[in-house]
Structures are given as structure tokens and as C-alpha cells.
Amino acid sequence: MDLYEAIYKRRITRDFNDKIIPDEIIEKIIDAGLQAPTHDHLRNWEFVIIKDPKDKENVLQFIKKGVEPQLEILKQILTEGTPQQKMYAAAMPRQYSMLYNASHIILPFFKSNSGVFHPNSVSSLNPISSIWCVIENIFLAATAENLACSMRIPVGEEGLNVAKIVNAPDEYLLPCYIGIGYPADECPIVEQVQYTAKEKMHFGKW
Ligand SMILES: Cc1cc2nc3c(=O)[nH]c(=O)nc-3n(C[C@H](O)[C@H](O)[C@H](O)COP(=O)(O)O)c2cc1C
């Protein structure tokens, strides 16, 4: 698939069918992730891959608890809202299933430093900026393989708890969970907010 086609086709997907991705394809996609630019030249990234249902339950246990009480409220008030509210209404009830039902969960870890928690300039956040380049490469490579990805940002202590469960060293942080799988046939299309470059470009001065 052409790069531009992958860029335009990539969408966060929260419904998967039960087809399993061969591990070689996962490896190829992570290799694409590893081609991302890196602030320290060291590519201090590690990936924990989860595919066994028991392991999935284990790493996702902190999500299940948070989501369920909100579901009915979200269904009632957010289905007729703005595109952001509709996205929320589609996303929140699926935070657990969009990862559990994915063929594989990729946990991308990056090596952190004290600057990430106490930034004094944008460059303090370089470790987190670099891992997001990796994550986007993964999304695009998955799209090129006709696969799709979900993602969730861990909230509160969730990321630290997941890191402990998978034995990640203390200095490694989890920026998000990635679910990767074959999209379900009945995948709802979540409305996009679209902009054109013309609306966003400022030549010379804003
Ligand atoms: C930094 C960041 C955080 C996000 N957090 C979540 C999340 O916690 N759960 C979720 O379901 N989607 C999450 N998303 C996905 C967005 O909802 C999604 O990218 C957005 O609705 C645009 O849709 P698209 O990616 O299909 O173009 C996140 C995306 C980004 C870039």
C-alpha cells in the first residue's frame, strides 16, 4: 500500500473480528515502529506483546473497573452530540473490549527520566515525543497490512500498575496500550472532524 493511502486510511478502530495475526506480521510492524526518529539516538523502547486471553485479562484488569459505571449515562446523553461527544460515546464503552478482542495487545514502553515528570521546556518531554513517533509508525504499518489499531492512554496509576504486572523496569513508562487486529465487518464509522491544509497553513506569519 502506498504511504499516502495508509495515512488516509488509518483510523482508530475499536471493533475486531477473532482472526489471529501471525507473529511474523506483528514483528514486521514493530520493526517499522523502530524506524522512528529518536531524541537520544538510542531507541530506548521495548515492547511487551500480549496474546493469551489470561494475560490479556491480567494487563487489562485496571480498565474494566473504571468503565462500567459510565456506560448507561454515556449512551443516554452522548449519541446525539458533537463529533467529539459521539467519539466519546463510541469509545468509552469499548475501552476494555477494543483491547481484549484485538488479536494482540502491544505495550510500547519508553525509558523515562525526571524531566518527563518535571518538564522545564518542551525538550524535557523528548522521551515521550519519540515514543509517539514509534506509535504512529506502528499504526501506519498496521494499516498497510490491512490491519487496524485501537489505543488507550492509561489514567492515574493504571500505567504503573500494568508496568509492574509485566515486570517492566522502574524507569520504563507505558504511554498507551495498542490493540491490533483485523477490523470487524460491522465496524461503526466514527464521524471525523476534517480540516484541509489550506485552513491550517500560515505562510510567513500566523
Ligand atoms: C494522545 C491520544 C490519546 C488518545 N486516547 C484515547 C483513549 O484513551 N481511548 C480511545 O479509545 N481512543 C483514544 N485516542 C484515539 C482518538 O479518539 C482518535 O484518534 C480520534 O478520535 C480521531 O480518530 P482517528 O484516529 O480514527 O482519526 C487517543 C488519541 C491520541 C492521539
The ligand as a Gaussian input file, in Angstrom:
#p B3LYP/6-31G(d) Opt

LIG

0 1
 C       -2.862000      11.263000      22.600000
 C       -4.093000      10.474000      22.232000
 C       -4.864000       9.892000      23.230000
 C       -5.962000       9.083000      22.916000
 N       -6.619000       8.408000      23.914000
 C       -7.568000       7.514000      23.598000
 C       -8.122000       6.673000      24.613000
 O       -7.710000       6.703000      25.793000
 N       -9.102000       5.812000      24.248000
 C       -9.560000       5.717000      22.958000
 O      -10.454000       4.907000      22.705000
 N       -9.030000       6.474000      21.975000
 C       -8.029000       7.360000      22.256000
 N       -7.457000       8.118000      21.257000
 C       -7.918000       7.972000      19.871000
 C       -8.728000       9.186000      19.428000
 O      -10.031000       9.121000      19.991000
 C       -8.806000       9.198000      17.896000
 O       -7.514000       9.256000      17.377000
 C       -9.630000      10.388000      17.408000
 O      -10.996000      10.218000      17.727000
 C       -9.502000      10.603000      15.896000
 O       -9.930000       9.453000      15.212000
 P       -8.958000       8.650000      14.207000
 O       -7.703000       8.273000      14.951000
 O       -9.752000       7.466000      13.802000
 O       -8.637000       9.578000      13.072000
 C       -6.359000       8.934000      21.561000
 C       -5.603000       9.571000      20.554000
 C       -4.475000      10.292000      20.886000
 C       -3.637000      10.887000      19.779000

